[in-house]
């Protein structure tokens, strides 16, 4: 019996060590570079390459509707998403607003390796870069984060003067999601990339739209509602019946809800 317990302890420690060493592979799934997408008809598209503070170059696209000095939405994608592939749908989701789609480090054409500290720092630099442009209304910038990107969007909203925030499948923290998925592991000791949105939410006064898949089993509605309760400004929730984590954007109310929210606040 003692030998069996010792063996189980060794296996448990080994699995925990492997999870600590390989956690980036569980959290980040960088897609390969894709061809530049086509914008909606009548829109302009500009390839964006931003050299960050450490010289790493992150890449994406800026899409502009045919209006003068439009407001801007900055989109932060999910953990396996090439953000630029959202380009054909920006008019449907955001209306006549400019949209900035830049990939995380290591994603698509962006250089480097992903990690919470670097991704958040890059996102803040990206906001500042956009706010300096004369063809964008810098007083009307919103952020939209999906899944992992919700953690990035929340950090930007806590540090920069965003007009409003859209969150798709958001969580209170990546640590809480990991605890629910791996209750038998000491995830609090293992996780380096915690994306603790609930810690930053109370100081955000900008209005937020929460888009939640009712059937999401990865980031359940309960996770999203913990973040809702911590939010420092007004919150609107849209619960999308029958939708899971990956298909939530296909619900007919998804794009309509985003556009209506932006019409009120941007």
Long-range contacts (C-beta under 8 A, 24 or more apart in sequence): 15-185, 16-185, 16-186, 16-189, 16-190, 19-182, 19-185, 19-190, 20-190, 23-190, 23-191, 23-192, 23-193, 24-113, 24-114, 24-115, 24-193, 27-79, 27-148, 27-174, 27-193, 28-79, 28-104, 28-106, 28-114, 28-148, 29-79, 29-80, 30-80, 30-104, 30-106, 30-107, 30-108, 30-114, 31-80, 31-81, 31-82, 31-107, 31-108, 32-108, 33-108, 33-109, 34-82, 34-84, 34-85, 34-108, 36-61, 36-84, 37-61, 37-84, 37-85, 37-87, 37-88, 38-87, 38-88, 39-63, 39-87, 39-88, 39-90, 40-65, 40-88, 40-90, 40-91, 42-66, 43-90, 43-91, 45-87, 48-100, 48-102, 50-102, 50-122, 50-125, 50-126, 50-129, 52-121, 52-122, 52-125, 53-121, 53-125, 56-105, 56-110, 56-111, 56-112, 56-118, 56-122, 57-110, 57-111, 58-102, 58-103, 58-104, 58-105, 58-110, 58-111, 58-112, 58-122, 58-126, 59-102, 59-103, 59-108, 59-109, 59-110, 60-84, 60-100, 60-101, 60-102, 60-103, 60-108, 60-109, 60-110, 61-87, 61-100, 61-101, 61-102, 62-98, 62-99, 62-100, 62-101, 62-130, 63-87, 63-90, 63-98, 63-99, 63-100, 63-101, 64-98, 64-135, 65-91, 65-96, 65-97, 65-98, 66-96, 67-96, 69-134, 69-135, 69-136, 69-137, 70-96, 70-97, 70-98, 70-136, 70-137, 71-97, 71-98, 71-136, 71-137, 71-140, 71-141, 71-142, 71-163, 71-266, 72-97, 72-98, 72-99, 72-100, 72-130, 72-136, 72-137, 72-140, 72-141, 72-142, 73-97, 73-98, 73-99, 73-100, 73-141, 73-142, 73-143, 73-144, 73-166, 73-262, 73-266, 74-99, 74-100, 74-102, 74-123, 74-126, 74-127, 74-130, 74-141, 74-142, 74-143, 74-144, 74-153, 74-156, 75-99, 75-100, 75-101, 75-143, 75-144, 75-145, 75-146, 75-149, 76-123, 76-143, 76-144, 76-145, 76-146, 76-148, 76-149, 76-150, 76-152, 76-153, 76-156, 77-101, 77-103, 77-104, 77-107, 77-146, 77-147, 77-148, 77-149, 78-146, 78-147, 78-148, 78-149, 79-147, 79-148, 81-107, 81-146, 81-149, 82-107, 82-108, 83-107, 83-108, 84-108, 89-255, 92-255, 93-254, 93-255, 93-258, 93-259, 94-258, 94-259, 94-262, 95-259, 95-262, 95-263, 97-142, 97-262, 97-266, 98-136, 100-126, 100-130, 102-126, 115-192, 115-193, 116-151, 116-192, 116-193, 116-194, 116-195, 119-152, 120-152, 120-155, 120-156, 123-152, 123-153, 123-155, 123-156, 124-155, 124-156, 124-159, 124-160, 127-156, 127-160, 127-162, 128-160, 131-160, 139-163, 140-266, 142-166, 142-262, 142-265, 142-266, 144-168, 144-258, 145-170, 146-249, 147-171, 147-219, 147-245, 148-174, 148-195, 150-197, 151-195, 151-196, 151-197, 152-195, 154-197, 154-200, 154-201, 154-204, 154-227, 155-197, 155-200, 157-200, 157-204, 157-206, 158-200, 158-201, 158-203, 158-204, 162-206, 163-206, 163-265, 163-266, 164-206, 164-207, 164-208, 164-209, 164-261, 164-262, 164-265, 164-266, 165-204, 165-206, 165-207, 165-208, 165-209, 166-208, 166-209, 166-211, 166-258, 166-261, 166-262, 167-208, 167-209, 167-210, 167-211, 167-224, 167-227, 168-211, 168-248, 168-249, 169-211, 169-212, 169-213, 169-216, 169-218, 169-219, 169-224, 169-245, 169-248, 170-197, 170-210, 170-219, 170-223, 170-224, 170-227, 171-195, 171-197, 171-219, 171-223, 171-224, 171-227, 172-196, 172-197, 172-198, 172-223, 172-224, 172-226, 172-227, 172-230, 173-197, 173-198, 173-199, 176-223, 176-226, 177-218, 177-219, 177-223, 180-220, 180-223, 181-218, 197-227, 197-230, 198-226, 198-227, 198-230, 201-227, 201-230, 201-231, 201-232, 202-230, 202-231, 202-232, 203-232, 204-231, 204-232, 204-233, 205-232, 205-233, 206-233, 207-233, 207-234, 207-235, 207-236, 207-261, 207-265, 208-233, 208-234, 208-235, 208-236, 209-235, 209-236, 209-237, 209-238, 209-257, 209-258, 209-261, 210-235, 210-236, 210-237, 210-238, 211-238, 211-240, 211-248, 211-254, 211-257, 211-258, 212-237, 212-238, 212-239, 212-240, 212-248, 213-240, 213-243, 213-244, 213-245, 213-247, 213-248, 213-251, 214-239, 214-240, 214-241, 214-242, 214-243, 215-241, 215-242, 215-243, 215-244, 216-243, 216-244, 216-245, 216-248, 217-244, 217-245, 218-244, 218-245, 219-245, 236-261
